[in-house]
Amino acid sequence: MSAQRVFALPRQHSLLLPAVINPFVHDLKLTKADKIKCFLLGIILVPLRAIFLLLVLMVMWPVSVMITFRQSLSGAVEPMTGWRRFLHKKVMTFLGQMYFFGMGFRVVVKGKKASSVEAPILAVAPHSSFFDAIACIEAGLPSTVSRSESMEAPIFGRFLRCVQPVLVSRKDPDSRRNTILEIERRAKSGGQWPQVLVFPEGTCTNRSCLITFKQGAFVPGVPVQPVLIRYPNKLDTVTWTWQGPKSARLLLLTLCQLYTTVEVEFLPPQVPTEMEKKCPIKFAQSVRSVMAVSLGLPVTDHTYEDCRLMIAAGELTLPMEAGLVEFTKISRKLELKWDNVKKELESFANIACSCKGGRITIEEFASFLKLPLSPALQELFTLFDRDGDGTIDFREYVIGVTVLCRPANNEQVIQTAFKLFDIDEDNCITQDEFSCLIRSALGVCDLDVNSLFTEIDADGSGHITYDEFHSFALTHPEYAKLFTTYIELQRYQGLQGGDPDCDATLPYFCTASHDDHQEDSTSDKKDD
């Protein structure tokens, strides 16, 4: 029995699956008893609450008009003072509390809110619902970060102007930079401006974990007060995320509850160290860790870009959750941008379009490569299959292509592979030459490689030129790694006293490809 093959690429723990696979799904299941209860309570509560909420809005509207009278739509230049600030801080806060009380919310506040001097920025998490505005009310209506388009919304646009938000514009290419500068200006005003409240996750989750915190709120390097928000209810009618009930249904179900409990907890302000002041990402991670410990939740490296990939996966007829890759970690460790990952998703969809659940089996992998199962192909599949479940998901595919295939797909390997195929050294590969080497390499005498040859032979001339071979190799990096994996297997078998009838050119190619595998062997060992 031959010794067990040792893989050149060890599994790096930092690239293993996260504690929570999909934090963007909410499966709301109502039992028959829940439906009956909601119906009976809804008949009475919904009309009464609707009337009460309308009355509160009728009072809030003229107050908000007074506060924002002669205020610029583009945002206030200076903070409100005098009677405007009194109406904003006292009256509007009270009316906001009445509004959520009318919706049936029972708010429990824990801890003490810091002053704007002690903590100019409030970071609220986990962000899971449009009802999270309760945290803003309980914090005394601090400034928020909002899209400039929201200021034009009827009624609520006027209410939003009362908090003097930091505006973000999709039309302005410098909007992100300007937003961070404005947050920094307000945070370092010495208490003249109201506190700035942010939801650092940047999108809604199901509260099963804390995803990546965006660094904008942590750039100023000032103390940040973490604010936790919980909904400890038996029936979750508030979670509004990417895969789950629509907002209208959640609103109606919430109004049908006798009451809905929400807890808002103010933790002690977190003061950044000198290193964290210089590195906002570390400060964001530090604050997130404190909040995660208090909540008893794990942290993951998902972010809003994962949600965009989910949408893209759905458009490619894949399950939406197939697009989840923990984008923050993958982009940082593998140095990939969103567009690169999107292209890999499209390539993955071409292979996985016929699979159920958006996972590739070894048979589908072989079918995509237009090759039969062989030891080299099985080993390549095993290298992709990081969790060993016999399938490749999109996350494993991205890591495999980036870490395994692309480093092996270099000019030296392509040139050497072409020379190996070009038996008569006439600078082109005939179908007989191509078939002969492939059959020999895979150990299949009656292998039909016509479809693969035709795909490489772009001009249909009946022979493959170097340019055609090179172009195909660059767009199909899986073959390069399959080729070098085959060579590694031959070398391994030779060292173990295996089949001595290797191709005469094999020693030369082993030498040529050795450096490439040395690079591969360390490419999956990047520091966390």
C-alpha positions in Angstrom: 0.0 0.0 0.0 1.4 3.4 -1.0 1.9 6.1 1.6 -0.8 8.6 2.0 -0.4 11.7 -0.2 0.3 14.9 1.8 -1.3 18.0 0.4 1.0 20.9 -0.3 -1.6 23.4 1.0 -2.6 23.1 4.6 -6.0 24.4 5.7 -5.8 27.8 7.2 -8.1 28.2 10.2 -8.9 31.8 9.4 -10.5 30.8 6.1 -12.7 28.1 7.6 -16.5 28.6 7.7 -17.9 31.4 10.0 -19.9 30.6 13.2 -23.0 31.9 11.4 -23.4 30.9 7.8 -26.2 33.3 6.8 -27.0 36.3 9.1 -29.3 37.8 6.5 -32.2 35.3 6.6 -35.3 35.4 8.9 -37.7 32.5 8.7 -40.9 33.7 10.4 -43.1 30.8 11.1 -46.6 31.4 12.5 -48.4 28.5 14.2 -52.2 28.2 13.8 -52.5 29.6 17.4 -50.3 32.6 16.5 -52.5 33.4 13.5 -55.7 33.2 15.5 -54.2 35.3 18.3 -53.0 38.0 15.8 -56.4 38.1 14.1 -58.4 38.5 17.3 -56.0 41.1 18.8 -55.6 42.9 15.4 -59.3 43.5 15.1 -59.2 45.6 18.3 -55.7 46.9 18.5 -54.9 47.9 14.9 -57.7 50.5 14.5 -57.0 52.0 17.9 -53.3 52.2 17.4 -53.7 53.7 13.9 -55.9 56.5 15.4 -53.4 57.1 18.2 -50.5 57.2 15.8 -52.3 59.6 13.6 -52.9 62.0 16.5 -49.3 61.9 17.5 -48.2 62.6 14.0 -50.6 65.6 13.9 -48.8 67.1 16.9 -45.3 66.2 15.7 -45.7 67.8 12.3 -46.2 71.4 13.4 -43.5 71.0 16.0 -41.0 69.8 13.4 -42.0 72.7 11.1 -41.2 75.1 13.9 -37.8 73.5 14.6 -36.8 73.5 10.9 -38.2 76.9 10.0 -35.8 78.5 7.6 -33.4 75.7 7.8 -31.5 74.6 4.7 -32.6 71.4 3.0 -28.9 70.5 2.4 -28.3 70.2 6.2 -27.6 72.7 9.0 -24.2 74.5 9.0 -24.3 75.2 12.7 -25.9 73.2 15.5 -29.3 74.2 16.8 -29.4 76.4 19.9 -32.0 78.0 22.2 -35.7 77.2 21.7 -35.0 75.1 18.7 -32.8 72.8 20.6 -35.3 72.6 23.5 -38.1 71.6 21.1 -35.9 69.1 19.5 -34.4 67.5 22.6 -37.4 67.5 24.9 -40.6 67.8 22.9 -39.8 65.7 19.8 -38.1 63.1 22.0 -41.3 62.8 24.1 -43.5 62.6 21.0 -41.2 59.9 19.5 -41.6 57.9 22.7 -45.4 58.3 22.5 -45.3 57.2 18.9 -43.6 53.9 19.6 -45.7 53.4 22.8 -48.7 53.7 20.5 -47.3 50.9 18.3 -47.2 48.7 21.4 -43.5 48.8 22.2 -42.5 48.4 25.9 -39.0 49.9 26.1 -36.6 48.9 28.8 -33.5 51.1 29.1 -30.3 49.9 30.8 -27.1 51.7 31.6 -26.5 55.4 31.3 -26.1 57.5 28.2 -22.9 59.4 28.1 -22.8 63.1 27.2 -21.6 64.4 23.9 -18.3 65.5 25.5 -17.7 62.0 27.1 -18.7 60.1 23.9 -19.4 62.1 20.7 -20.4 59.0 18.8 -23.0 56.3 19.6 -22.6 52.9 17.9 -25.8 50.8 17.8 -25.9 47.1 17.1 -27.1 44.6 16.1 -29.1 46.4 13.4 -32.0 44.2 12.4 -35.1 46.4 11.8 -36.6 49.7 10.9 -37.9 49.7 14.5 -34.3 50.2 15.6 -35.1 53.9 15.4 -36.3 53.4 19.0 -32.6 53.5 20.0 -32.4 57.0 18.4 -35.4 58.1 20.4 -34.1 56.8 23.7 -30.7 58.4 23.0 -32.4 61.9 22.9 -32.6 62.2 19.1 -28.9 62.6 18.2 -27.8 63.3 14.6 -27.8 60.3 12.3 -26.2 59.5 8.9 -28.8 59.5 6.2 -29.2 59.6 2.4 -29.9 63.1 1.1 -32.8 61.7 -0.9 -34.6 60.9 2.4 -34.8 64.6 3.2 -37.4 65.0 0.4 -39.7 62.3 1.8 -43.1 63.8 2.8 -43.7 64.1 6.6 -40.8 61.9 7.7 -38.3 64.0 5.7 -39.3 66.9 7.9 -38.9 64.8 11.0 -35.4 63.7 9.8 -34.3 67.3 9.3 -34.9 67.9 13.0 -32.0 65.7 14.0 -29.6 67.6 11.6 -28.3 64.4 9.9 -25.0 63.9 8.3 -26.0 63.6 4.6 -24.8 61.0 2.1 -25.4 61.6 -1.6 -25.2 58.8 -4.2 -24.7 61.4 -6.9 -21.5 62.8 -5.3 -18.4 60.7 -5.9 -16.7 62.3 -2.9 -19.7 61.6 -0.7 -18.1 59.0 1.5 -15.0 61.1 2.1 -17.1 64.2 2.9 -19.4 62.2 5.2 -16.4 61.0 7.3 -15.0 64.5 7.4 -18.3 65.8 8.6 -18.6 63.2 11.3 -15.1 64.0 12.4 -15.9 67.7 12.5 -18.9 67.2 14.7 -17.3 64.6 16.9 -14.4 67.1 17.7 -16.6 70.1 18.3 -16.3 69.8 22.1 -20.0 69.1 22.7 -21.4 71.9 20.5 -22.9 69.5 18.1 -25.3 66.7 19.2 -23.9 63.2 19.3 -23.8 61.3 16.1 -25.6 57.9 16.1 -24.5 55.2 13.6 -25.4 51.6 12.8 -21.8 50.5 12.1 -22.9 47.2 10.5 -24.4 49.2 7.6 -27.2 46.7 6.9 -29.8 44.6 8.7 -29.1 41.1 10.0 -31.1 38.5 12.0 -29.2 39.3 15.2 -27.5 35.9 15.3 -24.0 37.6 15.2 -22.3 40.9 14.7 -21.0 41.4 11.2 -18.2 43.7 10.1 -18.3 47.2 11.5 -17.7 49.9 8.9 -14.9 52.2 10.0 -16.4 55.6 9.3 -17.6 56.2 12.8 -14.2 55.2 14.2 -12.0 57.4 12.0 -12.2 60.5 14.3 -10.5 58.6 17.0 -12.8 59.9 19.7 -14.6 57.9 22.5 -17.5 55.8 21.2 -20.4 54.6 23.4 -21.7 51.2 22.3 -25.5 50.8 22.4 -27.0 47.3 22.4 -30.5 46.7 21.2 -32.5 43.5 21.9 -36.0 42.2 21.1 -36.6 39.4 23.7 -40.0 38.3 22.4 -41.3 34.8 21.8 -42.6 35.8 18.4 -40.1 37.8 16.3 -42.2 40.2 14.2 -39.5 42.9 14.0 -36.5 41.4 12.1 -36.4 42.9 8.6 -33.5 41.6 6.6 -32.7 40.4 3.0 -34.4 37.0 3.1 -37.6 37.2 5.1 -41.0 38.9 5.4 -41.6 42.3 3.8 -41.8 45.5 5.9 -45.6 45.8 5.5 -46.2 42.4 6.9 -43.9 42.9 9.9 -45.5 46.2 10.7 -49.0 44.7 10.6 -48.0 41.7 12.8 -46.2 44.0 15.3 -49.4 46.2 15.6 -51.3 43.0 16.3 -49.2 42.1 19.3 -50.4 43.0 22.8 -47.0 44.5 23.3 -43.5 44.1 22.0 -40.5 44.4 24.3 -37.3 46.1 23.3 -34.2 46.6 25.4 -31.8 49.4 24.8 -28.6 49.1 26.8 -25.9 51.8 27.0 -22.4 50.3 27.7 -19.5 52.4 29.1 -17.8 54.6 26.4 -14.8 52.9 24.7 -11.8 55.2 24.5 -9.4 54.3 21.7 -5.7 53.6 22.3 -3.0 55.4 20.4 -2.8 52.5 18.0 -6.5 52.4 17.5 -6.6 56.2 16.8 -4.1 55.5 13.9 -6.0 52.4 12.8 -9.8 52.8 12.7 -10.3 49.2 11.7 -8.7 48.0 14.9 -10.9 50.4 16.9 -14.0 49.1 15.2 -13.0 45.5 15.9 -12.3 46.4 19.5 -15.7 48.0 20.0 -17.4 45.1 18.2 -15.7 42.6 20.5 -17.0 44.4 23.6 -20.5 44.5 22.2 -20.4 40.8 21.1 -19.3 39.7 24.6 -22.1 41.6 26.2 -24.7 40.2 23.8 -23.2 36.7 23.9 -23.0 36.5 20.1 -20.2 35.5 17.7 -18.7 37.8 15.2 -18.3 37.2 11.5 -16.7 39.0 8.5 -19.9 39.4 6.5 -20.7 42.9 5.2 -23.1 44.7 2.9 -21.1 43.5 -0.1 -22.2 39.9 0.8 -25.8 41.1 0.4 -25.0 42.4 -3.1 -23.5 39.0 -3.9 -26.7 37.4 -2.6 -28.7 39.5 -5.0 -26.3 38.6 -7.8 -26.5 34.9 -7.0 -30.3 35.1 -7.2 -30.1 36.8 -10.6 -27.9 33.9 -11.7 -30.6 31.4 -10.7 -28.5 30.2 -7.7 -29.8 30.1 -4.1 -29.3 33.6 -2.7 -27.2 32.3 0.2 -24.7 30.8 -2.3 -23.3 34.3 -2.7 -22.2 34.6 1.0 -18.4 34.5 1.3 -17.6 36.7 4.3 -16.5 39.5 1.9 -14.4 41.4 4.4 -12.1 38.5 5.1 -12.0 37.2 1.6 -11.2 40.6 0.1 -8.5 41.3 2.6 -6.7 38.0 2.7 -7.0 37.3 -1.0 -6.7 40.9 -2.1 -9.9 40.8 -4.2 -12.3 43.6 -5.0 -16.1 43.2 -5.3 -16.0 43.1 -9.1 -13.5 40.3 -9.0 -15.6 38.2 -6.7 -18.7 39.0 -8.9 -16.9 37.6 -11.9 -16.0 34.4 -10.0 -19.6 34.1 -9.0 -20.6 34.1 -12.7 -18.0 31.4 -13.4 -19.2 29.4 -10.5 -22.8 29.7 -11.8 -21.8 28.3 -15.1 -20.7 25.1 -13.3 -23.4 25.0 -10.7 -26.4 26.0 -12.8 -27.5 22.4 -12.9 -26.9 21.6 -9.3 -29.4 21.9 -6.5 -28.4 24.0 -3.6 -25.7 25.8 -5.4 -23.0 23.3 -4.6 -20.7 21.4 -7.1 -20.2 17.7 -6.9 -17.1 16.0 -8.3 -19.1 14.6 -11.2 -20.3 18.1 -12.1 -16.7 19.4 -11.7 -15.4 16.8 -14.1 -18.3 17.5 -16.5 -17.4 21.2 -16.6 -13.8 20.4 -17.3 -14.9 17.9 -20.0 -12.7 15.3 -18.4 -13.3 11.9 -16.7 -12.6 11.2 -13.0 -8.9 10.6 -12.4 -6.5 10.8 -9.5 -5.3 14.2 -10.5 -8.9 15.6 -10.9 -10.0 14.0 -7.6 -7.1 15.6 -5.8 -7.8 19.0 -7.3 -11.4 18.6 -6.2 -10.3 17.7 -2.7 -8.1 20.8 -2.5 -11.1 23.0 -3.4 -13.4 21.1 -0.9 -12.1 22.7 2.2 -14.6 21.3 4.7 -14.5 17.8 3.2 -18.2 17.4 2.6 -17.9 16.2 -1.0 -19.1 19.4 -2.6 -17.7 22.8 -3.5 -19.6 25.9 -2.5 -19.0 29.4 -3.9 -16.8 30.4 -1.0 -14.6 27.4 -1.4 -14.5 28.0 -5.2 -13.3 31.6 -4.8 -10.6 30.5 -2.4 -9.6 27.6 -4.6 -9.3 29.6 -7.8 -7.5 32.5 -6.1 -5.1 30.5 -3.9 -4.6 27.3 -6.0 -5.3 27.9 -9.6 -4.2 31.5 -10.5 -0.7 31.2 -8.9 -0.2 27.9 -10.9 -1.4 29.6 -14.1 1.8 31.5 -14.9 3.7 32.0 -18.1 6.3 29.3 -17.3 3.6 26.6 -16.6 1.7 27.6 -19.8 4.8 27.5 -22.0 6.0 24.2 -20.6 2.6 22.6 -20.9 2.4 23.7 -24.5 5.8 22.2 -25.2 4.7 19.0 -23.6 1.6 18.8 -25.9 3.6 19.9 -29.0 5.3 16.5 -29.5 6.7 17.2 -33.0 7.8 20.8 -32.0 6.1 22.5 -34.9 4.6 25.2 -32.7 1.0 23.9 -32.9 -0.9 21.1 -31.3 -2.9 18.7 -33.4 -5.9 16.8 -32.2 -3.9 13.5 -32.2 -1.1 15.1 -30.0 -3.7 16.6 -27.7 -5.6 13.3 -27.3 -2.5 11.2 -26.9 -1.1 13.2 -23.9 -4.5 13.7 -22.2 -5.3 9.9 -22.5 -1.8 9.0 -21.2 -2.0 11.5 -18.3 -5.5 10.3 -17.2 -5.0 6.7 -18.0 -8.1 6.4 -20.2 -7.5 4.8 -23.6 -10.8 5.5 -25.2 -11.2 9.1 -23.9 -13.1 11.5 -26.2 -11.6 14.9 -25.9 -13.1 16.4 -29.1 -15.3 18.9 -27.2 -12.4 20.2 -25.1 -10.1 20.4 -28.2 -12.8 22.3 -30.1 -13.2 24.8 -27.3 -9.5 25.6 -27.2 -9.2 25.7 -31.0 -10.9 29.1 -31.3 -10.6 29.6 -35.0 -11.6 26.0 -35.9 -8.4 25.4 -37.9 -7.9 21.8 -36.6 -4.8 22.7 -34.6 -4.1 24.8 -31.5 -1.6 27.6 -31.7 0.2 29.0 -28.7 -1.9 32.1 -28.7 -5.1 30.0 -28.5 -3.6 27.8 -25.9 -2.4 30.8 -23.8 -5.8 32.6 -24.1 -7.7 29.5 -23.0 -5.3 28.9 -20.1 -5.7 32.4 -18.8 -9.6 32.2 -18.7 -9.6 28.6 -17.4 -7.1 28.5 -14.5 -8.5 25.3 -13.2 -6.7 23.4 -15.9 -3.3 24.8 -14.9 -3.7 23.5 -11.4 -5.0 20.2 -12.7 -1.9 19.9 -14.8 0.6 20.7 -12.1 -1.4 18.5 -9.7 -0.9 15.6 -12.2 2.8 16.3 -12.3 3.0 16.4 -8.5 1.2 13.0 -8.3 3.6 11.5 -10.8 6.6 12.8 -8.9 5.1 11.5 -5.6 4.4 8.1 -7.0 8.0 8.0 -8.3 9.4 8.9 -4.9 7.2 6.1 -3.4 8.5 3.6 -5.9 5.4 3.8 -8.1 4.9 3.3 -11.8 8.3 3.9 -13.5 6.8 4.3 -16.9 6.4 8.0 -16.7 6.7 10.1 -19.8 10.3 10.8 -20.7 9.8 14.6 -20.5 8.4 14.3 -17.0 11.6 15.0 -15.1 12.1 18.2 -17.0 8.6 19.4 -16.4 8.7 18.4 -12.7 11.7 20.7 -12.4 10.0 23.5 -14.3 6.8 23.3 -12.2 8.5 22.8 -8.8 8.9 26.5 -8.1 5.2 27.1 -8.8 4.2 24.6 -6.2 6.6 26.1 -3.7 4.7 29.3 -4.2 1.3 27.6 -3.9 2.4 25.9 -0.6 2.7 29.2 1.1 -0.1 31.2 -0.6 -2.7 29.9 1.8 -0.7 30.9 4.9 -1.3 34.7 5.0 -1.3 36.1 8.5 -4.6 37.0 10.0 
